[in-house]
Amino acid sequence: MELTFWGVRGSIPAPGPGTTRYGGNTACVSLRTAADRLIVLDCGTGARNLGISLMNGPLGSGQGAASILLSHAHWDHIQGFPFFVPLYVPGNVFNIFGGGKSSAMLEGILEGQMAPQYFPVQTLKNMGATIEIAAVVENQPFSVEGCRVVACANPHGRAGALAFRIEEAGRAVVYASDAGYPAGGPPAASLALYRDADVLIHDSTYTPEDRRRYPDRGLSSIEDAVAVAVRSAVKTLVLFHYDQDYSDGDVDALFARGRRLLDEQGGAAIQLCAATEGATLAVGS
Amino acid sequence: MRVRFWGVRGSLPVPGSKTERYGGNTSCVEVRSAAGTRVVVDAGTGIRKLGKELSQSDSGGRADIHLLISHTHWDHIQGLPFFSPLYHPGSRLSVYARKRDDLHLRAVFASQTDVPYFAVPFDETKAAITFRELHDHAEFAIADVKVSCARLNHPYIATAYRLDADGASVVYVSDTAPFADILFEDQFIANPPSPGAQLSPADQARLVAMRDRVVRLCEGADLVIYDTMFTPEDYQRIPHYGHSRPSDALAVCHDAGARALALFHHAPERSDSEIDAIVAGTRAVVERARFGIDVMGAYEGLDVVLGRE
């Protein structure tokens, strides 16, 4: 499996000279399976560049298929969806999985973004590709592009955000963006989902100080991310979903602090990465 | 008056090193009169930085803002939930946009921050927010700023605004297609019309009248800010997306006797150097035609002073 980061920012895209190194696009990660199939994790504005990059392959000629896993429907996780160009190529087939009490409800949420007052395409049905939408059942494994996937909701402000564990041939990747754990720490189910993962992509929006300033936003600090990585004994922790006001220098500092915290808290063996737009990460190599 | 560009991009924000100079934020322009009246046109992601500046000013984060919305496509409203004065008690926000038969303006904005799309519902913002729905050719005053409107040719319909104050005028014409080939209303157009296809005489007449109104709105303007998202090739390929070329903007400015044109609403794929070339090309056309129009490429942070400051 190989991961590529297309958007690593939280809340709202942050263009400008201060963010060019880590990138200013909102959340989107692609996972290329060992069997060369594609899973997209969230559809923030990073999805636009991912879509463009896919047009040279089968998705460019209407002969492609891929799955999209949506953690939740806050704008920074879906706003790139209307600009994901393979969705406009008839013949392509997309399976979309996300939260919702029913599949129809999830479809309605995605339709809400396409409505004519907001976007000229007016409905998903005008996009061209075949789009299948399914609400996932938490903690019940399902199959996506030949991988075994388990979803589990993390607390996130007043809502929740799904974390996904994706397993293929003995390797495991976990995507856990937008996690705001209560004072008592993460739910046991979340720790179980992260357990022994080869790669844990985890919400690291804030410094501990900023996390204390914004306790209700339902987002993690670097401390929270390090703590769960150590407790669940992951091999690599990837920092993700940086605050929109953090400059490249601020993210450098967040990364350095993460490394120090890992070393102090018994996670010296855990590899640390700061997600960077355009970067790829091979899983388990 | 002082015109400041906070977001100049169309469609969606585009961070990255190729958009560093012109900027990657979506549409937002601030107009401030000498007397201090603050009118903002559109609330793309650029409005976030305006909010930050206001929160660092002497007012302690409170602000009195009049927000004119060209239309409610995402790139013109998506920054509003991140506009910090909304969360300061004592702030006042008056939102103006074209009246529609199918939806109330307030509902369009409130839905943007409904569950499950955003963490803070509209009703929990702290500012006093009012909505005013406008008819196509409304004229009204915001303190010392006179506002006039005209209808534009864009999917789901957009509005152009002219602001007069301090003996100067600025017109915001975004988003719009040229006034030919397609009459945009609420319909979804799946495929572009075949080149040279004739419009019905009735539609043709409506487009001519619409353009006349826009030319009149721009008459003698000191600055016209115009949707020039398309290259001529884009217009050939996707005219049904509803945007203009620099040549369309120049023709309107020339017919209206406008003094300056800001190329605006740059396409997301346009790099800084490509925009440089478009600006240079448009200036060359002006020079050859001896139009006497000052052409600039709108960029984030551009400040233009018109009339008294």
Interface residues (C-beta under 8 A of the other chain):
Chain A: R9 S11 I12 P13 A14 P15 G16 P17 T19 T20 G23 G24 N25 T45 R48 H72 A73 H74 W75 I78 Q79 G80 P82 F83 I109 G112 Q113 P116 Q117 Y118 F119 P120 V121 Q122 T123 N126 G157 R158 A159 R217 G218 Q244 E277
Chain B: S11 L12 P13 V14 P15 G16 S17 T19 E20 G23 G24 N25 T45 R48 T72 H73 W74 I77 Q78 G79 P81 F82 R100 L103 V108 S111 V115 P116 Y117 F118 A119 P155 Y156 D186 F188 A190 Y241 G242 P268 E300
